[in-house]
Amino acid sequence: MANKQVTVATIKEMKQKGEPITMITAYDVAMSRNVNEAGVDMILVGDSLGNVILGYNSTVPVTMDEMIHHTKAVMRGNSTALVVGDMPFMSYQASIVDAMYNAARFLKETGCTAVKLEGGSEVVPLVERLTQAGIPVCAHIGLTPQSVNQLGGFKVQGKDIAAAQKMIDDAKALEAAGAFACVLECVPAALAAKVTSELKTMAIGAGNGCDGQVLVCNDLLGVSTGFCAKFVKKYANLHDTTVEAVKEYIADVKARTFPAPEHTFKIDDAVLEKLY
Ligand code: KIV
């Protein structure tokens, strides 16, 4: 377990020392406790909540109230990780005033340290305002899932000169605006390494030349079957473990071998005898 509270200054120090930074998503208290015990540096309460936990088919429907609810749960299980709340779709795009209000909700109502928002140069004035107001911002460029309808699907980003140059320009502008880190999603590794010379990068599908890595906890743990992105490494197969365990439970209940005496409460015979 990381034995000291991770702060924005810690993340800066880790970049300077070249020490890889670890980040994982969590959406509830149990996962938060477990990933803290494992020693993760940062927890992202991602709006991937929408797909992973709530069963939406994109992150677009996720609301501020849903994000706050789950971030509060994560904070109850957190000990030392730096927790980042993810600003959901349309909680920051309509106006700076809305965005400031919603970002402040994360810090005031949940106690998390930072917020994450998607976008490049278009969010730079907002990143400046938030950091000036004392709200640390993690940016997110490359594949930005909230814009999936505009991007036309979940595709690798920055493959032509204009798009790759825009990514580098965005990274420079976000760094200058005060973003303390930036998620880089679905970006060719060599381009991601160049972007990493501009600001602190957390890669998801962006290769090994970034400052750190981030994965969705359910992907890393193999909680579900079905589509799995190329960039995911499954470190466990909790889907099979869960299905096997529940099958065993069902069989035990049907065979009346569960609950066994050790799972059962007792009462004195003298009490029982007095009942009519
Ligand atoms: O919402 C999320 O979980 C994310 C990660 C994919 C970085 O943005």
Boltz pocket constraint, residues with backbone or C-beta under 6 A from the ligand:
constraints:
  - pocket:
      binder: B
      contacts: [[A, 25], [A, 44], [A, 45], [A, 46], [A, 47], [A, 48], [A, 49], [A, 86], [A, 140], [A, 183], [A, 204], [A, 214], [A, 216]]
      max_distance: 6.0
